[in-house]
Amino acid sequence: MRIRGRRLRHLLTLRSTRAVLALAVVLFGWFAWSMGEALTAPGDDSTAARVAEWGRDHHLGALVTFLETAQYKANPPKIGGTPTIPLSPPGSSAAASTPAAGSASPAGPQLPPRLVSPAGVPLPGEGTWRILATVHGRPALLGAYLRPDAAHTSYVAAVASMDPQLLRFALHPGLNDPGPADWGVPATIAPGARTGLVATFNGGFKVKESGGGFYLNGVTKGTLTNGTASLVIFKDGHVAIGQWGRDQTMGPAVVGVRQNLRLIVDHAVVPADVDNNIENGWGLTMGGKYFVWRSGLGVTADGRVIFTYGPALSVRTMADLLQRAGCVEAMQLDINPAWMSFMSYTSGTGPADPVPAKLLAGQERPADRYYTPTSRDFVAVYAR
């Protein structure tokens, strides 16, 4: 023991040993400070999401991807079974759509045709549109539930349909992404800005991973890139989706642009490359063929805005849902449960204090997520 003690004391006297120890102390101190900043930053992100984001921001993305992929492979979504929830959005109107396109339901409102289930013979209520919000007495926000494919039949994806003639759209930045700038709007829907709020939904990948840029009120983060799928929001509140440089370009009427990856529906066709399991194409976390939480957004030929999300979607099955809902152009937004959100809003104590409700009860993020400052960008939808 004495010999070991002497060796240890000798090592501690060496200049190289002291240098290594000093470096270790500095690195540990930096790590503790940096991780502490990430864990205590404003927003409602979970601890796991904050740690993963810290890793990606500090050149550990490959390790985060490896761990998340290993977890997925160890616990993939199960095959078969039936949903444990009713296939009608909660709190919706009883007025249902009918199979014939453009026909009126017995209750009066004219709704889109019932969606065809990707899983085959539909379950009761599956694919049937329900009214989630009205504006001026007309259906403005509709919702429907579908099983995403014929294999993962115990899972449910949600589809929302929004009428741009009755609704206007507004892009909001996130505290961390795209980050601080003179955006002109906050990273939240603050009290006093909630009157007429009908819906909110999540944005896309982190800007540096999106393959493009983020533009709002004259400020840009990243680079608006030709060929990238783009959500464009105009000053009058309507939206368009298309390929930047081909379908959409900058102009005086554009107030916001959110770019993300490539189109997953283009001219009403799902491109073959959605089946390519390329991580840098469909997400650093998971390749395109993994069945994970995903969200997507599209527009129909008559201008309706369609959002879909669910817990067991590949890029292909998500694109299929958007195509079934009539989208002629569509894009993937974000993936993974930490970032998924779609909320509708109903009157609370008054029009200035609407109450949020999740479209899918199983989404991880709280319904009031955007009532506090949030780390990621999102879109708010208001009555015209």
JOQUI-V331042 format. One record per backbone hydrogen bond with DSSP energy under -1.0 kcal/mol. NH is the residue of the N-H (numbers start at 1). CO is the residue of the C=O. If there is no record, write none. Layout:
nh:NH co:CO
nh:NH co:CO
//
This chain:
nh:5 co:1
nh:6 co:2
nh:7 co:3
nh:8 co:4
nh:9 co:5
nh:10 co:6
nh:11 co:7
nh:12 co:8
nh:13 co:9
nh:14 co:11
nh:18 co:14
nh:19 co:15
nh:20 co:16
nh:21 co:17
nh:22 co:18
nh:23 co:19
nh:24 co:20
nh:25 co:21
nh:26 co:22
nh:27 co:23
nh:28 co:24
nh:29 co:25
nh:30 co:26
nh:31 co:27
nh:32 co:28
nh:33 co:29
nh:34 co:30
nh:35 co:31
nh:36 co:32
nh:37 co:33
nh:38 co:34
nh:39 co:35
nh:40 co:36
nh:50 co:46
nh:51 co:47
nh:52 co:48
nh:53 co:49
nh:54 co:50
nh:55 co:51
nh:56 co:52
nh:57 co:53
nh:60 co:55
nh:64 co:60
nh:65 co:61
nh:66 co:62
nh:67 co:63
nh:68 co:64
nh:69 co:65
nh:70 co:66
nh:71 co:67
nh:72 co:68
nh:73 co:69
nh:74 co:70
nh:75 co:71
nh:80 co:151
nh:92 co:89
nh:93 co:131
nh:103 co:100
nh:105 co:109
nh:108 co:105
nh:115 co:127
nh:120 co:117
nh:126 co:123
nh:127 co:145
nh:128 co:125
nh:130 co:143
nh:132 co:141
nh:133 co:141
nh:135 co:138
nh:138 co:135
nh:140 co:133
nh:141 co:133
nh:142 co:161
nh:143 co:130
nh:144 co:159
nh:146 co:157
nh:153 co:151
nh:155 co:152
nh:157 co:146
nh:158 co:309
nh:159 co:144
nh:160 co:307
nh:161 co:142
nh:162 co:305
nh:163 co:140
nh:166 co:163
nh:167 co:163
nh:168 co:382
nh:169 co:237
nh:170 co:380
nh:172 co:378
nh:175 co:374
nh:176 co:375
nh:177 co:375
nh:179 co:174
nh:183 co:181
nh:189 co:370
nh:193 co:190
nh:197 co:194
nh:198 co:381
nh:199 co:381
nh:200 co:343
nh:201 co:379
nh:202 co:341
nh:203 co:377
nh:209 co:206
nh:210 co:207
nh:214 co:221
nh:215 co:257
nh:216 co:219
nh:217 co:255
nh:219 co:216
nh:221 co:214
nh:227 co:244
nh:228 co:225
nh:229 co:261
nh:230 co:242
nh:231 co:258
nh:232 co:240
nh:233 co:256
nh:234 co:238
nh:235 co:253
nh:237 co:234
nh:240 co:232
nh:242 co:230
nh:244 co:228
nh:245 co:248
nh:246 co:243
nh:247 co:243
nh:248 co:243
nh:254 co:251
nh:255 co:233
nh:256 co:233
nh:257 co:215
nh:258 co:231
nh:259 co:213
nh:260 co:229
nh:261 co:210
nh:264 co:330
nh:265 co:330
nh:266 co:269
nh:268 co:328
nh:269 co:266
nh:274 co:271
nh:275 co:272
nh:276 co:273
nh:278 co:276
nh:281 co:278
nh:282 co:278
nh:283 co:279
nh:290 co:287
nh:292 co:290
nh:292 co:313
nh:294 co:310
nh:295 co:334
nh:296 co:308
nh:297 co:331
nh:298 co:306
nh:299 co:329
nh:300 co:304
nh:303 co:300
nh:305 co:162
nh:306 co:298
nh:307 co:160
nh:308 co:296
nh:309 co:158
nh:310 co:294
nh:313 co:292
nh:315 co:288
nh:318 co:314
nh:319 co:315
nh:320 co:316
nh:321 co:317
nh:322 co:318
nh:323 co:319
nh:324 co:320
nh:325 co:321
nh:326 co:323
nh:327 co:322
nh:328 co:299
nh:329 co:299
nh:330 co:265
nh:331 co:297
nh:333 co:295
nh:336 co:293
nh:339 co:336
nh:343 co:200
nh:344 co:357
nh:345 co:198
nh:346 co:355
nh:353 co:350
nh:355 co:346
nh:357 co:344
nh:359 co:342
nh:363 co:360
nh:369 co:366
nh:371 co:368
nh:374 co:187
nh:378 co:172
nh:379 co:201
nh:380 co:170
nh:381 co:199
nh:382 co:168
nh:383 co:196
nh:384 co:166
//
